[in-house]
Structures are given as C-alpha cells and as structure tokens.
Amino acid sequence: MNPDLQDFGRPAYFEPEAIGKPGNRRFRLIAATDQRTAALWLERDQLREFSTSLQHLMTQLTGEDVLRPALEAPAPPPPPREDFPENPDVEFQVGPIILGYDEDEEAVIVLVAPLEIIEVDGNATLNSDAEPQFRVALAHDDIDAFIQRSESVLAAGRPRCPYCGQALNRPDEPHGCVRQNGHRHLDITPSA
Ligand SMILES: [Zn+2]
C-alpha cells in the first residue's frame, strides 16, 4: 500500500460541493476528521459517474434501489461549510476512483488517486494505475447522504422543467414529464 496514503477512516464528513456561480462552478469532494481536512477537485461528469457508481454498489449490497424517484426534484444543496479551511491538509485533482467493500467494517471503501498524465506511445494519456492517495470508509447512511447531496449539487444551476421542476441538461430536453402525462408534446383538449 502507498505509504503516502491519507487514510481518513470513517470521516466526520465526506461530501460533494460546488463552488462559484452557476455556469462557472467548480466541483470538489471535501472530507474532514478531527485533525485533518481534504479537498479533492473533480469535474462535474466525474462527480456524476462516482455518484452513479455508488448507487449501483448500494443496490448490489442492499438489494434496494436507493435512487430517489427520478421525478422528484432534488432539494437545493446546503450552503458551503463555513469552517472548511482555505488550505486543507490534502488537496489534489481527482483521477481514478476505486470502490470496494469491507465486510468486517460493513463499510464501502473509497480510494481516490490523483489525476496523472503519462505518455503512452507518444500520446498524453490518463494514468489509470495511479496510486491512491486518499481513503475513506463509509457506512450505508453516509453513502445515502452523499448520493442525495450529489443530486442536489448537480441539479443546482441547471435549468428546470417549468411543469414538474425536474432538473434538465437543456431547457428543451425531453424527459417524460409527469405533469404532462409522460409525453412532452402531448396535446390534451379539455373535455369540460
Ligand atoms: Zn417536466
């Protein structure tokens, strides 16, 4: 195991947040123990992929679908933590993330490696074998909370359907609107 691995064990918190104004937001995972803090910067798509992977893992582990109902509009994300330091102890750009499960701890293990660009056959390539430098162990409740917060963070700043409130990637994205009977362009003539 990497001697530089920062093991946060079961952290006081491990959560996603977005910094900045809508349209120009930066995303990161922040974590804290009693003694240490970490800020792991990542792209919006990485956060979405990570959250989706956690959802799939939880579904496998519990046999339950932890996805919130797709048509429910996520709550707005809570304000950033005032007490999070400007210069955390651990900070890097996120590369590969490895998920595992510790049966003794009944915890999901998250290993995060930094983004490393290597040269393969003369081409700049993402190093998928980068050594993990950060580890947390998360209980099921922690993961449910993380997933819900991810949805809130990802949905904030996106356009919303004016009928049902669902967050969309584009204002005109078709989405099987529940308020429009599942059909976006369905024309219903009132009978009364
Ligand atoms: Zn809608």
py3Dmol code that shows the C-alpha trace and the ligand (Angstrom):
import py3Dmol

protein = """\
ATOM      1  CA  MET A   1       0.000   0.000   0.000  1.00  0.00           C
ATOM      2  CA  ASN A   2       1.125   3.504  -0.784  1.00  0.00           C
ATOM      3  CA  PRO A   3       2.950   4.914   2.301  1.00  0.00           C
ATOM      4  CA  ASP A   4       1.640   8.366   1.370  1.00  0.00           C
ATOM      5  CA  LEU A   5      -1.950   7.178   1.511  1.00  0.00           C
ATOM      6  CA  GLN A   6      -4.051   9.601   3.554  1.00  0.00           C
ATOM      7  CA  ASP A   7      -6.454   7.339   5.394  1.00  0.00           C
ATOM      8  CA  PHE A   8      -9.384   9.346   6.766  1.00  0.00           C
ATOM      9  CA  GLY A   9     -11.031   6.204   8.153  1.00  0.00           C
ATOM     10  CA  ARG A  10     -14.650   6.996   8.961  1.00  0.00           C
ATOM     11  CA  PRO A  11     -14.551  10.763   8.460  1.00  0.00           C
ATOM     12  CA  ALA A  12     -16.637  13.350  10.283  1.00  0.00           C
ATOM     13  CA  TYR A  13     -17.964  14.118   6.813  1.00  0.00           C
ATOM     14  CA  PHE A  14     -17.273  13.311   3.170  1.00  0.00           C
ATOM     15  CA  GLU A  15     -19.432  15.230   0.758  1.00  0.00           C
ATOM     16  CA  PRO A  16     -19.575  16.879  -2.651  1.00  0.00           C
ATOM     17  CA  GLU A  17     -19.915  20.586  -3.128  1.00  0.00           C
ATOM     18  CA  ALA A  18     -19.886  23.160  -5.900  1.00  0.00           C
ATOM     19  CA  ILE A  19     -18.036  26.438  -5.622  1.00  0.00           C
ATOM     20  CA  GLY A  20     -18.765  29.527  -7.675  1.00  0.00           C
ATOM     21  CA  LYS A  21     -21.650  30.881  -9.688  1.00  0.00           C
ATOM     22  CA  PRO A  22     -23.961  28.774 -11.878  1.00  0.00           C
ATOM     23  CA  GLY A  23     -22.405  28.235 -15.294  1.00  0.00           C
ATOM     24  CA  ASN A  24     -18.926  28.618 -13.832  1.00  0.00           C
ATOM     25  CA  ARG A  25     -18.970  26.184 -10.964  1.00  0.00           C
ATOM     26  CA  ARG A  26     -16.105  24.022  -9.779  1.00  0.00           C
ATOM     27  CA  PHE A  27     -16.764  20.746  -8.048  1.00  0.00           C
ATOM     28  CA  ARG A  28     -14.939  19.011  -5.250  1.00  0.00           C
ATOM     29  CA  LEU A  29     -15.232  16.372  -2.576  1.00  0.00           C
ATOM     30  CA  ILE A  30     -14.479  17.638   0.890  1.00  0.00           C
ATOM     31  CA  ALA A  31     -13.660  15.473   3.887  1.00  0.00           C
ATOM     32  CA  ALA A  32     -12.699  16.064   7.488  1.00  0.00           C
ATOM     33  CA  THR A  33     -11.616  14.104  10.505  1.00  0.00           C
ATOM     34  CA  ASP A  34     -10.899  15.568  13.941  1.00  0.00           C
ATOM     35  CA  GLN A  35      -7.425  16.503  12.796  1.00  0.00           C
ATOM     36  CA  ARG A  36      -7.313  16.685   9.024  1.00  0.00           C
ATOM     37  CA  THR A  37      -9.187  18.053   6.031  1.00  0.00           C
ATOM     38  CA  ALA A  38      -9.130  17.167   2.334  1.00  0.00           C
ATOM     39  CA  ALA A  39     -10.374  18.844  -0.830  1.00  0.00           C
ATOM     40  CA  LEU A  40     -10.412  16.626  -3.909  1.00  0.00           C
ATOM     41  CA  TRP A  41     -11.231  18.551  -7.065  1.00  0.00           C
ATOM     42  CA  LEU A  42     -13.096  16.863  -9.884  1.00  0.00           C
ATOM     43  CA  GLU A  43     -15.132  17.525 -12.979  1.00  0.00           C
ATOM     44  CA  ARG A  44     -18.881  17.591 -12.920  1.00  0.00           C
ATOM     45  CA  ASP A  45     -19.035  14.404 -15.040  1.00  0.00           C
ATOM     46  CA  GLN A  46     -16.658  12.641 -12.653  1.00  0.00           C
ATOM     47  CA  LEU A  47     -18.930  13.514  -9.744  1.00  0.00           C
ATOM     48  CA  ARG A  48     -21.958  12.223 -11.624  1.00  0.00           C
ATOM     49  CA  GLU A  49     -20.149   8.973 -12.530  1.00  0.00           C
ATOM     50  CA  PHE A  50     -18.930   8.499  -8.979  1.00  0.00           C
ATOM     51  CA  SER A  51     -22.394   9.059  -7.544  1.00  0.00           C
ATOM     52  CA  THR A  52     -23.892   6.638 -10.078  1.00  0.00           C
ATOM     53  CA  SER A  53     -21.263   4.003  -9.193  1.00  0.00           C
ATOM     54  CA  LEU A  54     -22.132   4.394  -5.508  1.00  0.00           C
ATOM     55  CA  GLN A  55     -25.809   3.958  -6.321  1.00  0.00           C
ATOM     56  CA  HIS A  56     -25.105   0.761  -8.246  1.00  0.00           C
ATOM     57  CA  LEU A  57     -22.906  -0.571  -5.467  1.00  0.00           C
ATOM     58  CA  MET A  58     -25.563   0.173  -2.842  1.00  0.00           C
ATOM     59  CA  THR A  59     -28.194  -1.535  -4.976  1.00  0.00           C
ATOM     60  CA  GLN A  60     -25.956  -4.621  -5.174  1.00  0.00           C
ATOM     61  CA  LEU A  61     -25.232  -4.601  -1.450  1.00  0.00           C
ATOM     62  CA  THR A  62     -28.715  -3.962  -0.117  1.00  0.00           C
ATOM     63  CA  GLY A  63     -30.881  -5.270  -2.925  1.00  0.00           C
ATOM     64  CA  GLU A  64     -32.724  -1.963  -2.672  1.00  0.00           C
ATOM     65  CA  ASP A  65     -32.789   0.791  -5.189  1.00  0.00           C
ATOM     66  CA  VAL A  66     -31.535   3.813  -3.300  1.00  0.00           C
ATOM     67  CA  LEU A  67     -32.244   6.100  -6.213  1.00  0.00           C
ATOM     68  CA  ARG A  68     -34.592   8.869  -5.312  1.00  0.00           C
ATOM     69  CA  PRO A  69     -37.651   8.816  -7.510  1.00  0.00           C
ATOM     70  CA  ALA A  70     -36.437  10.341 -10.767  1.00  0.00           C
ATOM     71  CA  LEU A  71     -39.348  12.721 -10.974  1.00  0.00           C
ATOM     72  CA  GLU A  72     -38.801  14.204  -7.558  1.00  0.00           C
ATOM     73  CA  ALA A  73     -36.922  17.479  -7.807  1.00  0.00           C
ATOM     74  CA  PRO A  74     -33.804  17.332  -5.551  1.00  0.00           C
ATOM     75  CA  ALA A  75     -33.608  19.771  -2.665  1.00  0.00           C
ATOM     76  CA  PRO A  76     -31.296  22.740  -3.173  1.00  0.00           C
ATOM     77  CA  PRO A  77     -27.794  21.997  -1.826  1.00  0.00           C
ATOM     78  CA  PRO A  78     -26.937  23.321   1.633  1.00  0.00           C
ATOM     79  CA  PRO A  79     -24.620  26.346   1.804  1.00  0.00           C
ATOM     80  CA  PRO A  80     -20.851  25.652   1.830  1.00  0.00           C
ATOM     81  CA  ARG A  81     -19.329  24.785   5.201  1.00  0.00           C
ATOM     82  CA  GLU A  82     -18.065  27.960   6.823  1.00  0.00           C
ATOM     83  CA  ASP A  83     -15.420  26.102   8.826  1.00  0.00           C
ATOM     84  CA  PHE A  84     -13.725  24.368   5.900  1.00  0.00           C
ATOM     85  CA  PRO A  85     -10.160  25.742   5.635  1.00  0.00           C
ATOM     86  CA  GLU A  86      -8.816  27.535   2.603  1.00  0.00           C
ATOM     87  CA  ASN A  87      -5.694  25.350   2.663  1.00  0.00           C
ATOM     88  CA  PRO A  88      -6.747  21.807   3.509  1.00  0.00           C
ATOM     89  CA  ASP A  89      -4.146  19.209   4.538  1.00  0.00           C
ATOM     90  CA  VAL A  90      -4.805  17.101   1.455  1.00  0.00           C
ATOM     91  CA  GLU A  91      -5.649  18.581  -1.914  1.00  0.00           C
ATOM     92  CA  PHE A  92      -5.390  17.194  -5.434  1.00  0.00           C
ATOM     93  CA  GLN A  93      -7.193  16.776  -8.732  1.00  0.00           C
ATOM     94  CA  VAL A  94      -9.131  13.502  -8.849  1.00  0.00           C
ATOM     95  CA  GLY A  95      -8.071  10.749 -11.257  1.00  0.00           C
ATOM     96  CA  PRO A  96      -9.209   7.128 -10.899  1.00  0.00           C
ATOM     97  CA  ILE A  97     -11.581   6.252  -8.048  1.00  0.00           C
ATOM     98  CA  ILE A  98     -11.728   2.684  -6.775  1.00  0.00           C
ATOM     99  CA  LEU A  99     -14.701   1.378  -4.802  1.00  0.00           C
ATOM    100  CA  GLY A 100     -14.575  -1.641  -2.555  1.00  0.00           C
ATOM    101  CA  TYR A 101     -16.450  -3.185   0.333  1.00  0.00           C
ATOM    102  CA  ASP A 102     -15.097  -4.154   3.737  1.00  0.00           C
ATOM    103  CA  GLU A 103     -17.330  -6.863   5.175  1.00  0.00           C
ATOM    104  CA  ASP A 104     -15.850  -6.636   8.683  1.00  0.00           C
ATOM    105  CA  GLU A 105     -16.376  -2.910   8.841  1.00  0.00           C
ATOM    106  CA  GLU A 106     -19.595  -3.119   6.817  1.00  0.00           C
ATOM    107  CA  ALA A 107     -18.299  -0.092   5.018  1.00  0.00           C
ATOM    108  CA  VAL A 108     -17.745   0.973   1.471  1.00  0.00           C
ATOM    109  CA  ILE A 109     -14.104   1.818   0.894  1.00  0.00           C
ATOM    110  CA  VAL A 110     -13.382   4.717  -1.425  1.00  0.00           C
ATOM    111  CA  LEU A 111      -9.823   5.021  -2.757  1.00  0.00           C
ATOM    112  CA  VAL A 112      -9.015   8.138  -4.736  1.00  0.00           C
ATOM    113  CA  ALA A 113      -5.919   8.508  -6.905  1.00  0.00           C
ATOM    114  CA  PRO A 114      -4.706  11.813  -8.292  1.00  0.00           C
ATOM    115  CA  LEU A 115      -5.014  12.792 -11.915  1.00  0.00           C
ATOM    116  CA  GLU A 116      -1.755  11.871 -13.622  1.00  0.00           C
ATOM    117  CA  ILE A 117      -0.964  12.356 -17.261  1.00  0.00           C
ATOM    118  CA  ILE A 118       1.541   9.882 -18.684  1.00  0.00           C
ATOM    119  CA  GLU A 119       2.889   9.390 -22.150  1.00  0.00           C
ATOM    120  CA  VAL A 120       1.939   6.194 -23.955  1.00  0.00           C
ATOM    121  CA  ASP A 121       3.301   5.748 -27.474  1.00  0.00           C
ATOM    122  CA  GLY A 122       3.875   9.470 -27.681  1.00  0.00           C
ATOM    123  CA  ASN A 123       0.318  10.333 -26.611  1.00  0.00           C
ATOM    124  CA  ALA A 124      -0.640  12.064 -23.368  1.00  0.00           C
ATOM    125  CA  THR A 125      -2.870   9.605 -21.539  1.00  0.00           C
ATOM    126  CA  LEU A 126      -4.601   9.456 -18.193  1.00  0.00           C
ATOM    127  CA  ASN A 127      -2.761   7.082 -15.875  1.00  0.00           C
ATOM    128  CA  SER A 128      -5.412   4.575 -14.819  1.00  0.00           C
ATOM    129  CA  ASP A 129      -2.883   2.889 -12.488  1.00  0.00           C
ATOM    130  CA  ALA A 130      -2.139   5.997 -10.419  1.00  0.00           C
ATOM    131  CA  GLU A 131      -1.551   5.146  -6.721  1.00  0.00           C
ATOM    132  CA  PRO A 132      -4.480   6.026  -4.456  1.00  0.00           C
ATOM    133  CA  GLN A 133      -3.589   8.841  -2.066  1.00  0.00           C
ATOM    134  CA  PHE A 134      -6.831   9.176  -0.168  1.00  0.00           C
ATOM    135  CA  ARG A 135      -9.060   6.647   1.546  1.00  0.00           C
ATOM    136  CA  VAL A 136     -12.362   6.816   3.413  1.00  0.00           C
ATOM    137  CA  ALA A 137     -14.659   4.141   4.812  1.00  0.00           C
ATOM    138  CA  LEU A 138     -18.353   4.990   4.527  1.00  0.00           C
ATOM    139  CA  ALA A 139     -21.351   3.438   6.233  1.00  0.00           C
ATOM    140  CA  HIS A 140     -24.563   2.917   4.262  1.00  0.00           C
ATOM    141  CA  ASP A 141     -26.126   6.058   5.747  1.00  0.00           C
ATOM    142  CA  ASP A 142     -23.100   8.115   4.760  1.00  0.00           C
ATOM    143  CA  ILE A 143     -23.474   6.908   1.194  1.00  0.00           C
ATOM    144  CA  ASP A 144     -27.192   7.621   1.018  1.00  0.00           C
ATOM    145  CA  ALA A 145     -26.440  11.135   2.227  1.00  0.00           C
ATOM    146  CA  PHE A 146     -23.614  11.503  -0.294  1.00  0.00           C
ATOM    147  CA  ILE A 147     -25.817  10.403  -3.192  1.00  0.00           C
ATOM    148  CA  GLN A 148     -28.622  12.767  -2.228  1.00  0.00           C
ATOM    149  CA  ARG A 149     -26.216  15.637  -1.842  1.00  0.00           C
ATOM    150  CA  SER A 150     -24.639  14.855  -5.216  1.00  0.00           C
ATOM    151  CA  GLU A 151     -28.028  15.052  -6.855  1.00  0.00           C
ATOM    152  CA  SER A 152     -28.687  18.389  -5.218  1.00  0.00           C
ATOM    153  CA  VAL A 153     -25.278  19.758  -6.159  1.00  0.00           C
ATOM    154  CA  LEU A 154     -25.510  18.503  -9.744  1.00  0.00           C
ATOM    155  CA  ALA A 155     -29.072  19.711 -10.211  1.00  0.00           C
ATOM    156  CA  ALA A 156     -28.447  23.202  -8.830  1.00  0.00           C
ATOM    157  CA  GLY A 157     -27.591  25.649 -11.584  1.00  0.00           C
ATOM    158  CA  ARG A 158     -29.274  23.525 -14.240  1.00  0.00           C
ATOM    159  CA  PRO A 159     -32.468  24.583 -15.999  1.00  0.00           C
ATOM    160  CA  ARG A 160     -35.663  23.109 -14.597  1.00  0.00           C
ATOM    161  CA  CYS A 161     -38.811  21.943 -16.290  1.00  0.00           C
ATOM    162  CA  PRO A 162     -41.412  24.666 -15.668  1.00  0.00           C
ATOM    163  CA  TYR A 163     -44.105  21.988 -15.199  1.00  0.00           C
ATOM    164  CA  CYS A 164     -42.605  19.398 -12.861  1.00  0.00           C
ATOM    165  CA  GLY A 165     -39.405  21.054 -11.590  1.00  0.00           C
ATOM    166  CA  GLN A 166     -37.087  18.261 -12.741  1.00  0.00           C
ATOM    167  CA  ALA A 167     -33.516  19.428 -13.439  1.00  0.00           C
ATOM    168  CA  LEU A 168     -32.634  19.171 -17.126  1.00  0.00           C
ATOM    169  CA  ASN A 169     -29.406  19.330 -19.100  1.00  0.00           C
ATOM    170  CA  ARG A 170     -31.041  21.679 -21.604  1.00  0.00           C
ATOM    171  CA  PRO A 171     -34.191  23.773 -21.208  1.00  0.00           C
ATOM    172  CA  ASP A 172     -35.895  21.813 -24.037  1.00  0.00           C
ATOM    173  CA  GLU A 173     -34.702  18.329 -23.055  1.00  0.00           C
ATOM    174  CA  PRO A 174     -37.480  15.725 -23.431  1.00  0.00           C
ATOM    175  CA  HIS A 175     -37.894  13.871 -20.129  1.00  0.00           C
ATOM    176  CA  GLY A 176     -41.250  12.128 -19.938  1.00  0.00           C
ATOM    177  CA  CYS A 177     -42.741  14.864 -17.807  1.00  0.00           C
ATOM    178  CA  VAL A 178     -45.045  13.542 -15.103  1.00  0.00           C
ATOM    179  CA  ARG A 179     -47.073  16.748 -15.237  1.00  0.00           C
ATOM    180  CA  GLN A 180     -47.542  16.323 -18.951  1.00  0.00           C
ATOM    181  CA  ASN A 181     -48.707  12.741 -18.752  1.00  0.00           C
ATOM    182  CA  GLY A 182     -45.324  11.355 -19.713  1.00  0.00           C
ATOM    183  CA  HIS A 183     -45.391  12.985 -23.114  1.00  0.00           C
ATOM    184  CA  ARG A 184     -43.801  16.324 -23.536  1.00  0.00           C
ATOM    185  CA  HIS A 185     -45.757  17.345 -26.605  1.00  0.00           C
ATOM    186  CA  LEU A 186     -48.990  15.585 -25.853  1.00  0.00           C
ATOM    187  CA  ASP A 187     -51.960  17.806 -26.632  1.00  0.00           C
ATOM    188  CA  ILE A 188     -54.898  17.275 -24.386  1.00  0.00           C
ATOM    189  CA  THR A 189     -58.103  19.109 -25.195  1.00  0.00           C
ATOM    190  CA  PRO A 190     -60.078  19.671 -22.046  1.00  0.00           C
ATOM    191  CA  SER A 191     -63.389  17.803 -22.303  1.00  0.00           C
ATOM    192  CA  ALA A 192     -65.217  20.078 -19.917  1.00  0.00           C
TER     193      ALA A 192
END
"""
ligand_1 = """\
1
ZN
Zn -41.433 18.188 -16.578
"""
view = py3Dmol.view(width=600, height=400)
view.addModel(protein, "pdb")
view.setStyle({"model": 0}, {"cartoon": {"style": "trace"}})
view.addModel(ligand_1, "xyz")
view.setStyle({"model": 1}, {"stick": {}})
view.zoomTo()
view.show()
